[in-house]
């Protein structure tokens, strides 16, 4: 089913909401809430949707969904879902903006305030179109809590049936390395699986002058730290992008005593879901084999985090075509793969979908990074994101990529 809603009309509606949305974003930014505590954020979004004539559904804990448009039964299509994450980070803000966080030690340093505002803006645009009888697709907005923790909020929401009746799902994530007015796309893995790994090595301990009489915990742990990442790189397909990096190591307190225990903590990341599924066994076997000659006991705790986000080719094309329609022919660039984790991946294990990176850098301006206290975004990106996702929602799910505009990008997609 196609839609008669033009790109010009979408842009006109978006322009009418821009000032209000900037104010909302700044309010959210000043009042950040960490995972599963997003009570104020949930209430603010729900109230504005209700004032637009919509009926949001509050979820258990925090977060909400909102269905807009005709029923899926009337359209003959499953719903199209759009998702935004709403939580902030336990991190101090150092941006110096007038609307900086008022909550000590908590900040929207990953841009989720922008994501939330964009999806709210899409709801306002779609409400206007539905009221005029011009929304031909059943759409569900998903405001998800707790993306920044593991296990994340996506799993909570799946348990609450947020994808019931949904056929495809889309999301955006801010990218402060890309100019505003541009999106970054990629078919296949765009983010990585991200797991937590803790290796604990124990022995009876002893004096450093007599290492032969005990298991040398420090030496054994050192072998695990240096050898296991290399083993993973030889036992798993190197094209999978597997990476084990240690972030914390601790053993002992005295220069002349072999301690009884030592730990190493790190993250295991992988761009291929099949390799990710196999990595746990390879990790356990590698740690045991490396430590075995040193007379120590080892325990491996491997906490599964999120799978890779694997963008569907057709859905990526829908995002690209929507960008060309409302942003222009030069609005799509090939984005890099990231070893960062994103729990949007869990939705893609159930339905087809795609995530795009939304440029938030002012042209010629400073390049910021996410998860840093000084993050700033060009607020023009809010209207860009609203226009893009509104176009996706009104396309009827049948937009096709424009080969003349994306052929070069598509040729570069091979991993």
C-alpha positions in Angstrom: 0.0 0.0 0.0 1.4 3.4 -0.9 0.8 6.7 0.7 -0.3 10.0 -0.7 1.6 11.9 2.0 4.4 13.9 0.3 7.8 14.7 1.6 6.9 18.4 1.4 3.9 17.9 3.7 6.0 15.9 6.2 8.6 18.7 6.3 5.9 21.3 6.8 4.4 19.4 9.8 7.9 18.8 11.3 8.8 22.5 11.0 5.6 23.4 12.9 6.7 21.2 15.9 10.4 22.1 15.8 10.6 24.8 18.5 8.4 22.7 20.9 10.5 19.6 20.3 13.8 21.5 21.0 12.2 22.7 24.4 11.2 19.1 25.2 14.6 17.8 24.4 16.3 20.4 26.6 13.9 19.5 29.4 14.7 15.8 29.1 18.4 16.6 28.9 18.2 18.6 32.1 16.4 15.8 34.0 18.1 12.5 33.0 17.1 9.2 34.5 19.1 6.0 34.6 17.9 2.6 33.5 14.5 1.5 34.9 14.0 4.7 36.8 12.7 6.8 33.8 9.4 7.7 35.6 9.5 11.4 34.7 10.5 10.8 31.1 7.7 8.2 30.7 5.1 10.6 32.2 6.2 13.5 30.0 6.0 11.6 26.8 2.7 9.9 27.7 1.1 13.3 28.6 2.2 14.9 25.3 0.9 12.0 23.3 -2.5 12.1 25.1 -2.8 15.8 24.3 -2.3 15.0 20.7 -5.3 12.7 20.9 -3.4 9.4 21.2 -3.7 6.6 23.7 -0.3 5.6 24.9 0.1 2.3 26.8 2.3 2.4 29.9 4.5 -0.6 30.4 5.4 -2.4 33.6 8.0 -0.3 35.4 8.9 2.4 32.9 8.5 3.0 29.2 5.5 3.0 27.0 4.1 2.2 23.5 1.6 4.0 21.4 -0.3 2.7 18.4 -1.3 5.1 15.7 -3.2 4.8 12.5 -5.7 2.2 11.2 -5.7 -1.3 12.5 -3.4 -3.8 10.9 -6.4 -5.9 9.9 -7.8 -3.0 7.8 -4.5 -2.4 6.1 -3.7 -6.0 5.4 -0.2 -5.4 6.8 1.5 -6.0 10.1 2.4 -3.0 12.1 5.5 -0.9 11.5 7.3 -0.2 14.7 9.7 2.7 15.6 11.8 2.5 18.7 13.7 5.0 20.9 15.6 4.4 24.1 14.9 6.7 27.0 17.5 6.2 29.7 20.6 8.2 30.6 24.1 7.3 31.9 25.5 7.4 35.4 28.1 9.9 34.2 28.8 13.6 35.1 28.0 16.2 32.5 30.7 18.7 31.5 29.1 20.2 28.4 28.4 23.6 30.0 25.2 24.1 28.1 22.4 26.2 29.8 20.2 23.1 30.0 22.8 20.8 31.4 21.9 17.9 33.7 20.4 19.0 37.1 21.0 15.5 38.4 24.4 15.0 39.9 26.3 12.2 38.3 23.7 11.4 35.6 23.7 12.7 32.1 22.3 12.1 28.6 25.7 11.4 27.2 24.5 8.9 24.6 21.8 11.1 23.0 18.8 9.1 24.2 17.1 12.4 25.0 17.4 13.2 21.3 16.0 9.7 20.4 13.1 10.1 22.7 12.3 13.6 21.4 12.5 12.4 17.8 10.1 9.6 18.4 7.7 11.8 20.3 7.8 14.2 17.3 7.0 11.4 14.9 4.0 10.6 17.1 2.8 14.2 16.8 3.2 14.3 13.0 1.5 10.9 12.6 -1.3 12.0 14.9 -2.0 15.0 12.6 -1.9 12.8 9.5 -4.2 10.2 11.1 -6.7 12.9 12.1 -6.8 14.0 8.5 -7.4 10.5 7.3 -4.0 10.3 5.6 -2.1 7.6 7.5 -2.5 4.3 5.7 -0.1 2.2 7.8 -0.6 0.9 11.4 2.4 2.2 13.4 3.6 1.5 16.9 5.9 3.8 18.8 8.1 2.0 21.3 9.8 4.1 24.1 12.2 1.6 25.7 13.9 2.0 29.1 17.2 0.5 30.2 19.2 0.3 27.0 22.5 1.1 28.8 22.5 -1.9 31.1 22.6 -5.7 30.7 20.2 -7.4 30.6 18.6 -4.5 28.9 15.1 -3.1 28.5 14.5 -4.6 25.1 14.1 -8.1 26.7 11.7 -6.7 29.3 9.6 -5.2 26.5 9.6 -8.3 24.4 8.2 -10.2 27.4 5.4 -7.6 27.5 4.5 -8.2 23.9 5.6 -5.0 22.3 6.2 -6.7 19.0 2.9 -8.5 18.8 1.5 -7.8 15.4 4.6 -6.0 14.3 6.2 -6.9 10.9 9.3 -4.6 10.8 11.0 -2.2 13.1 13.3 0.8 12.7 15.5 3.0 15.0 18.0 5.8 14.9 21.1 6.4 17.0 22.9 9.8 17.1 26.4 9.9 15.6 28.4 13.0 16.5 31.0 12.1 13.9 28.6 12.7 11.0 27.2 16.0 9.9 23.6 16.9 10.6 21.3 16.3 7.7 23.1 13.0 6.9 22.4 9.4 8.0 24.8 6.5 8.0 23.5 3.1 6.9 25.0 -0.4 6.5 23.5 -3.8 5.4 24.3 -6.6 7.8 26.1 -6.2 11.2 26.3 -2.5 12.2 27.0 -3.0 15.9 28.6 -5.9 17.8 27.6 -8.5 20.3 28.8 -7.4 23.7 29.4 -9.8 26.6 31.0 -9.4 30.1 33.7 -11.9 31.0 35.3 -12.5 34.4 38.1 -15.0 34.9 39.0 -15.9 38.5 42.2 -17.8 39.3 42.8 -19.3 42.7 45.5 -21.4 44.5 46.8 -21.9 48.0 49.2 -18.9 47.7 52.7 -18.7 49.0 56.1 -16.8 49.1 57.5 -15.4 45.9 60.8 -17.1 46.7 59.1 -20.5 46.4 56.7 -20.4 43.4 57.3 -24.1 42.7 55.4 -24.9 45.9 52.1 -23.3 44.9 50.1 -22.3 42.0 51.4 -18.9 40.8 48.1 -17.0 40.5 49.7 -13.9 39.0 51.7 -15.7 36.4 48.8 -17.9 35.4 46.5 -14.9 35.1 49.1 -13.1 33.0 49.1 -16.0 30.6 45.3 -16.0 30.4 45.3 -12.2 29.7 47.8 -12.4 26.9 47.1 -15.8 25.3 43.3 -16.2 25.4 42.5 -13.3 23.0 45.0 -14.7 20.5 43.4 -18.2 20.8 39.9 -16.8 20.1 41.3 -15.1 17.0 42.5 -18.6 15.7 39.5 -20.7 16.7 36.8 -18.3 15.5 36.4 -17.1 12.0 38.5 -13.9 11.7 35.8 -12.3 9.6 33.5 -12.3 12.6 35.4 -9.4 14.2 35.8 -11.3 17.6 37.6 -9.1 20.2 38.4 -9.9 23.8 39.7 -6.8 25.7 40.5 -6.7 29.4 39.4 -3.7 31.4 40.3 -4.6 35.0 42.9 -6.9 36.5 43.6 -7.5 40.2 45.8 -9.9 42.2 47.5 -9.5 45.5 48.8 -6.6 47.5 52.4 -7.4 48.5 55.5 -7.5 46.4 56.8 -10.8 48.0 53.6 -12.8 48.4 51.9 -15.0 45.8 48.2 -14.2 46.4 45.5 -16.8 46.7 43.2 -15.3 44.1 43.3 -13.0 41.1 40.7 -11.7 38.6 40.6 -10.3 35.1 37.4 -8.6 33.8 36.8 -7.6 30.2 34.4 -7.6 27.3 34.0 -10.1 24.5 32.7 -8.6 21.3 31.7 -10.1 18.0 30.1 -8.9 14.7 28.8 -12.3 13.6 25.9 -13.9 15.5 27.0 -17.4 14.5 30.5 -16.9 15.9 29.0 -15.2 19.0 26.9 -18.3 19.7 30.0 -20.4 19.5 32.4 -18.1 21.4 31.3 -19.0 24.9 32.6 -22.6 24.6 35.8 -21.6 22.9 36.4 -19.1 25.6 35.9 -21.6 28.4 38.1 -24.2 26.7 40.9 -21.7 26.0 41.1 -20.4 29.6 41.2 -23.9 31.0 43.9 -25.0 28.5 46.1 -21.9 29.1 45.9 -22.1 32.9 46.2 -25.9 33.3 50.1 -26.2 33.4 50.3 -23.8 36.4 48.5 -25.8 39.1 45.7 -23.3 39.7 42.0 -23.5 39.6 40.1 -21.3 37.2 36.5 -20.1 37.0 35.0 -18.3 33.9 31.9 -16.2 34.3 30.6 -15.3 30.8 27.5 -13.0 31.0 25.7 -12.8 27.6 24.9 -9.3 26.7 23.4 -8.4 23.4 23.7 -10.0 19.9 25.0 -7.9 17.0 22.5 -5.5 15.3 22.2 -7.1 11.8 20.4 -4.7 9.4 18.0 -6.3 6.9 18.8 -5.3 3.4 15.3 -4.3 2.4 14.7 -2.4 5.6 18.0 -0.6 5.1 16.8 0.4 1.7 13.6 1.8 3.2 15.6 4.0 5.5 17.8 5.2 2.6 14.9 5.9 0.3 13.1 7.9 3.0 16.3 9.9 3.6 16.6 10.7 -0.1 12.9 11.8 -0.1 13.0 14.2 2.8 16.7 15.1 3.1 18.1 15.0 -0.4 20.2 12.7 -2.7 23.4 13.2 -0.8 22.0 12.4 2.6 23.1 8.8 2.9 26.7 7.6 3.7 28.1 4.2 4.4 28.6 4.0 8.1 31.4 2.0 9.8 30.8 -1.1 11.9 31.1 -0.6 15.6 32.1 -3.0 18.3 29.7 -1.2 20.7 26.6 -3.0 21.8 23.0 -2.0 21.2 20.0 -3.9 22.5 17.9 -3.0 19.5 19.5 -6.2 18.3 17.0 -8.3 20.3 14.1 -6.9 18.3 15.8 -8.0 15.1 15.9 -11.6 16.4 12.1 -11.5 16.1 11.3 -9.3 13.1 13.1 -7.6 10.2 14.4 -4.1 10.7 17.3 -1.7 10.5 19.1 0.9 12.6 20.7 4.0 11.0 23.1 6.5 12.5 21.8 10.1 12.6 24.3 12.8 12.0 24.4 15.4 14.9 27.6 17.3 14.1 27.3 20.9 13.0 29.1 21.2 9.6 32.6 22.4 10.3 32.1 22.1 14.0 33.7 20.1 16.7 33.5 16.3 16.7 32.2 15.0 20.0 31.9 11.4 21.1 29.1 9.5 22.9 29.5 8.3 26.5 31.5 11.5 27.2 30.3 14.2 29.6 31.0 17.0 27.1 28.7 15.6 24.3 26.8 18.3 22.4 24.5 17.8 19.4 23.2 20.2 16.7 19.5 20.3 17.5 18.7 20.6 13.8 19.1 16.8 14.0 15.8 16.6 15.9 13.7 17.7 12.9 15.9 15.6 10.6 15.1 12.5 12.6 11.4 13.3 12.9 11.1 13.9 9.1 13.0 10.7 8.3 11.1 8.3 10.5 7.8 10.0 9.6 8.6 9.3 6.0 9.4 5.7 6.8 6.1 5.3 8.6 4.1 6.8 5.8 5.8 4.9 3.0 3.7 1.9 3.5 6.9 -0.2 3.8 7.3 -0.3 0.1 10.1 2.3 -0.4 13.0 1.0 -2.5 16.6 2.2 -2.5 17.5 4.5 -5.4 20.2 2.7 -7.2 21.5 5.8 -8.8 22.1 7.5 -5.5 23.3 4.5 -3.5 25.0 2.2 -5.9 28.5 3.2 -4.8 27.6 2.8 -1.2 26.0 -0.6 -1.8 29.1 -1.9 -3.6 31.2 -1.1 -0.5 29.0 -3.1 1.9 30.9 -6.4 1.7 32.4 -7.2 5.1 
